[in-house]
């Protein structure tokens, strides 16, 4: 209750903005504005049954990328395509200290994927970790902000230190598909071997080729985890011919 009141007071003196259009949002709490909630479309069916990326042909089960590349995770979903206003909002979340966006988008992810996450039987949530030096410089890990909100709303354990990033990898967006895989080799380490979990949910802000999720899934499964799933705020368009170029 105290946090609710505090948030309401902050909202009066420092009004919250919609993360997409940046107009003032009423109600005294962070949220999307009504217009963007309606107009910024979430990904819908038909979507790839592996990564959740929208696909052009309803009869297809997988996008072109997932047809070409096997993944170590079981299944995943994303809320938006990484384009337009979504791309700009993610940039502000990551690089302009808009931490409140983590609360807004984490809530949206929890609401959109709650049924699917329960169906998967997830036992714990972990964010994609940042290299410690980089996190200290930025001050926060945007994936952790999203994961914290998802875990809290779905009443699941949040394990931020179960998997750590052991080296400062190059930004994935600057690399080709194969370079991304090599970039992430031995980049993650599972800290606690004693944790006995069967099904884990990875949370990230952006999914591109899946190399990051695969690298984490590899580490987790080598330590006894049976199934790894992921959700992300947004997903890249992809390069396979099964990917739609605008349908959401």
C-alpha positions in Angstrom: 0.0 0.0 0.0 2.8 2.4 0.9 4.4 1.9 -2.6 1.1 2.5 -4.3 0.6 5.8 -2.4 4.2 6.8 -3.1 3.8 6.0 -6.8 0.6 8.0 -6.9 2.3 11.1 -5.3 5.2 10.9 -7.8 2.7 10.7 -10.6 1.1 14.0 -9.5 4.4 16.0 -9.4 6.2 14.1 -12.1 3.5 12.9 -14.5 4.2 9.6 -16.3 4.7 9.5 -20.0 3.6 6.9 -22.5 6.8 5.1 -23.5 5.7 5.2 -27.2 4.3 8.6 -27.9 5.6 10.3 -24.7 2.3 12.0 -24.0 1.2 12.4 -20.3 -0.7 9.4 -19.0 -3.4 10.1 -16.4 -4.2 7.9 -13.4 -1.0 8.6 -11.4 0.7 5.3 -12.4 3.0 4.4 -15.3 1.2 2.9 -18.3 0.6 3.1 -22.1 -1.8 5.8 -23.3 -5.1 4.6 -24.7 -4.1 5.5 -28.2 -0.9 3.5 -28.3 -2.5 0.6 -26.5 -4.8 0.4 -29.5 -2.5 1.3 -32.3 0.8 -0.3 -31.4 -0.2 -3.8 -32.4 1.1 -6.9 -30.6 2.2 -9.9 -32.5 -0.7 -12.2 -33.2 -1.3 -15.4 -35.1 -0.1 -16.8 -37.3 3.3 -16.9 -35.6 6.2 -19.3 -35.6 5.7 -22.1 -33.1 9.3 -22.0 -32.0 10.3 -18.3 -31.6 6.9 -16.6 -31.9 7.9 -14.4 -34.8 4.9 -13.5 -37.1 4.8 -15.5 -40.4 3.2 -14.8 -43.7 1.7 -18.2 -44.5 -0.8 -19.6 -42.0 -0.1 -23.2 -43.0 3.6 -22.9 -42.0 4.6 -23.9 -38.5 8.0 -22.2 -38.4 9.5 -19.0 -39.7 12.4 -19.2 -42.2 15.0 -18.6 -39.5 13.8 -21.4 -37.3 13.5 -23.8 -40.3 17.2 -23.2 -41.0 18.5 -23.2 -37.5 17.7 -25.6 -34.7 17.4 -24.1 -31.2 18.2 -25.4 -27.8 15.2 -23.8 -26.1 11.7 -25.3 -26.3 9.6 -22.4 -27.3 9.3 -18.6 -26.9 7.1 -15.6 -27.6 7.6 -11.8 -28.1 5.1 -9.0 -27.5 6.0 -6.6 -30.4 8.1 -6.5 -33.6 11.3 -4.5 -33.2 10.4 -1.6 -35.4 9.1 2.0 -35.4 8.0 3.4 -32.1 8.8 0.1 -30.3 12.4 0.4 -31.4 12.6 4.0 -30.1 11.0 3.0 -26.8 13.4 0.2 -26.3 16.3 2.5 -27.0 15.1 4.9 -24.3 14.6 2.0 -21.9 18.2 0.8 -22.4 20.2 4.0 -22.9 18.2 6.9 -21.5 17.5 5.7 -18.0 13.8 5.2 -18.5 13.6 2.4 -15.9 9.9 2.9 -15.5 9.4 1.4 -18.9 10.5 -1.9 -17.4 7.5 -1.8 -15.2 5.1 -0.8 -18.0 6.4 -3.4 -20.5 6.9 -6.1 -17.9 3.3 -5.8 -16.9 2.2 -6.0 -20.5 4.3 -9.1 -21.0 2.9 -10.8 -17.9 -0.7 -10.1 -19.0 -0.1 -11.2 -22.6 1.8 -14.4 -21.8 0.4 -15.5 -18.4 -1.7 -18.3 -19.9 1.2 -19.6 -22.0 3.7 -19.5 -19.1 1.4 -21.5 -16.9 0.9 -24.0 -19.7 4.7 -24.4 -20.0 4.9 -25.2 -16.2 7.6 -22.6 -15.6 9.2 -22.9 -12.1 11.4 -19.8 -12.1 12.3 -16.7 -14.1 15.8 -15.5 -15.0 16.8 -12.4 -16.9 19.4 -12.4 -19.6 22.4 -11.1 -17.5 24.6 -8.2 -18.4 28.4 -8.2 -17.9 28.9 -6.7 -14.4 31.1 -3.9 -15.5 28.6 -2.8 -18.1 25.7 -3.0 -15.7 27.6 -0.9 -13.2 28.2 1.7 -15.8 24.5 1.7 -17.0 23.2 1.4 -13.5 20.7 -1.4 -14.3 19.9 -4.3 -16.5 16.8 -3.7 -18.6 16.1 -7.4 -18.9 16.1 -7.7 -15.1 13.5 -4.9 -14.9 11.2 -6.7 -17.2 11.8 -10.1 -15.6 11.2 -8.7 -12.1 7.8 -7.4 -13.1 6.8 -10.6 -14.8 7.9 -12.8 -11.9 6.1 -10.6 -9.4 2.9 -10.5 -11.3 2.9 -14.2 -12.0 4.1 -15.1 -8.4 7.2 -16.9 -9.7 10.7 -16.9 -8.1 13.1 -14.5 -9.8 16.7 -15.8 -9.9 18.9 -12.9 -11.1 22.2 -14.5 -10.1 21.7 -18.1 -11.2 23.4 -17.4 -14.6 26.0 -14.7 -15.0 27.8 -13.3 -18.0 31.5 -14.0 -17.7 32.8 -11.7 -20.4 31.9 -8.5 -22.2 30.7 -9.7 -25.5 30.3 -7.5 -28.6 26.8 -6.1 -29.3 24.9 -8.8 -31.2 23.4 -6.3 -33.7 26.9 -5.7 -35.1 27.5 -9.3 -36.0 26.3 -11.9 -38.5 24.5 -15.0 -37.4 27.6 -17.3 -37.1 29.5 -14.5 -35.5 26.8 -14.1 -32.9 27.0 -17.8 -32.0 30.8 -17.6 -31.6 30.5 -14.3 -29.7 28.5 -16.0 -27.0 30.5 -19.2 -26.6 31.5 -19.6 -22.9 29.9 -16.2 -22.2 27.5 -17.6 -19.6 28.1 -19.5 -16.4 25.6 -21.2 -14.1 26.6 -20.2 -10.5 24.6 -22.6 -8.3 24.8 -26.3 -9.3 22.5 -27.2 -6.4 19.5 -25.5 -7.8 17.1 -28.2 -8.9 14.7 -26.8 -11.5 13.1 -28.5 -14.3 11.6 -25.7 -16.3 13.0 -22.1 -16.6 11.8 -19.0 -18.3 14.3 -16.5 -19.7 13.3 -12.9 -20.1 15.0 -10.4 -22.5 14.2 -7.1 -24.1 15.1 -8.1 -27.8 15.2 -11.4 -29.6 17.1 -11.4 -32.8 18.5 -14.8 -34.0 18.1 -16.6 -30.7 21.8 -17.0 -30.1 21.7 -15.5 -26.7 18.8 -17.7 -25.5 20.4 -20.8 -27.0 23.7 -20.1 -25.2 21.9 -19.7 -21.9 19.7 -22.8 -22.6 22.9 -24.8 -23.3 24.4 -23.8 -19.9 21.1 -24.5 -18.0 20.5 -27.9 -19.6 24.1 -29.0 -19.0 23.3 -28.4 -15.3 20.1 -30.5 -15.3 17.4 -28.2 -16.4 14.9 -30.1 -18.6 13.2 -27.3 -20.5 14.0 -23.7 -21.3 11.4 -21.2 -22.6 11.7 -17.4 -23.3 9.7 -14.3 -23.6 10.9 -11.0 -25.0 9.6 -7.5 -25.2 10.2 -7.5 -29.0 11.6 -9.6 -31.8 13.6 -8.8 -34.9 12.0 -9.3 -38.3 14.2 -12.1 -39.3 15.7 -13.0 -42.7 13.9 -16.2 -43.7 11.2 -16.0 -46.4 8.6 -17.3 -43.9 8.7 -14.0 -42.0 6.1 -11.3 -42.5 7.3 -7.8 -43.3 4.7 -6.0 -41.3 1.9 -8.1 -40.1 1.4 -8.0 -36.3 
